[in-house]
Amino acid sequence: MLNEEKIRLMTKLAIYEQGEGKESIKSNKYYKKDYVGLKMINTAITITLAFMLCLVLWVIYKVDFFAKNIVSMNLFTLGKKILIIYVITFIVYMLISYVVYSIKYLKMQDMNVEYSENLKELYMVYKREEKSKSETKLGGTDSDDKTFGF
């Protein structure tokens, strides 16, 4: 006989595990500061590469200006301005990254708590089924062919 409650729980758990639960279950291995720290390191690397790419594209776009004025330009001042822009961009994105990943971690932990409660509920359903099966066998209402010698 099919247990609808068990099927409902198993389907709900499977959908969660294959969808949004993939990353959420993996995040359960980390403390908040470790998870956020790893994501911020990833963000720092990405920001640096994106800034370098944008800088290269900007230099390519202005190559004729640099070719004409390279001798008269103060490269130290230009480098200082680029560094200041990078630092400001870096700080802004790191703050955004910290807030976003902190909130995301907390949401994933809430989802993991709900997932864990569903697992416990499924476990209890299995326990009830097992208990009812063992009570049925002990009570003698189960018609087992070996018992009757058929």
N, C-alpha and C positions, 0 to 999 in steps of 0.2 A: 504494500500500500504506500502510496506517495504521501509524503508529509509536505504540505504546502508551505508551512513556515520555514522548514529547512531549505526548500528549493528557493524561496524568496530571499533568505539570508545568503545562501551560496551565490545566487545571481548578483545580489547587491555587492558582495565582497569581490567577486570576479570582475565586475565592471569597474570597481574602484581600483583594483590591482592593475588592470590593463590601461586605465586612463590616467586620471590625475594622481593616483596613488603610486605610480612608478617612482617619481622623484620624491614624493612625500615619505614613502617607506624607507628610501635610501637616506633621507635626511634624519631619520630616527637614530642613526648611528652617531650623530654629531651633537655636541653641545651647541648652544646658540652662538657663542663667540667663535667657535671653530668653523661652523657653517658660514656665518657672516664673514669671517676672516678670509676663508677660501674664495668666496664669491667676490670679495673686495680685491683680492690679489688678481683674480681673473679680470675684474673691471680695470684695475690699474694697468695691466698689460694691454688690454684692448684700447684704453684711452691713449696710451703712449703710441701704439702702432697707428691708430687713427689720426692722431695729431701729426705724426711724422708723414703719413700719406698726404694729409691736407697741406702740410708745409711744402712737400715736394711738388704737389700740383700747383700751389701758389707760385713757387719759384719758376716752374715751367711756364706758367701763364705770364709772368713778369720777366722772362728771360731777356727780352730786348731792352727793358729798362735797366736791368742789372748789367748787361753788356756795355751800355753807354755810360753808366754812372758808377761803375765798380771802383774806379780810382778815387773819385771824389766822395764816396760814401764813407760814413763812419760805421764800420762793421761791428765794432764793439757795442755801440748804441743799438744797432739793429738786432744783434744777438740778445742783448738785454731785454728789449721789447718782446722778442719772441719767447724768451724764457719766462717773462712775467705773464704773458698770455697763456703759456703752457701751465704754469703753476696755478693760476686762477681757474682755468678749465679743469685741471686735475682735482683741485679741492672741491669745486662745485659737484663734479660727477662722483667723487668719492662720498660726499655727504648724501647725495641722492641714492647712491648705491647702498650705503649703510641703512638708510631709512627703509628703502624698498625691500631689501633682503631680510631685515629684522621683522618687518610686518609679514613677509612671505613665510618666514620660519614659524612664527607664531600661528599663522593660519594652518600650516601643514601639521603642526603639533596638535591643533584642535581636531583636524581631520583624522589624525592617527589615533587620537583618543576614541573617536566615534568608531573607527575601524576596529580597534581593540575591543570595544564593547560589543560590536557585532560578532566578533570572533568568540567572545565569551558566551554570548547568547547561542550561537551555533553549537558550541561545545555542550551547553546545557541541554539543547535539543537532542544531541547524540546520547548524552547521559540518560535522559528520560526514556529514549527509545531502547537503550540497552537494558535499563532497569525493567521496563515493561516486558521485554523479551525474556529476561531471566525469570521474572515473576510468572510469566505464562508457562515456561518450561517447568518450574517448580510446582505450579498449581495443577499440572496434569491436564490442562485444557488443550495443549498442543498435541495434535494427532501425528505422532512420529511413527512411521512404518516399522522401524526397528524395535520400538517398544512393544508392539503387538505381535511381532514375529512374522510379519507378512513379507 
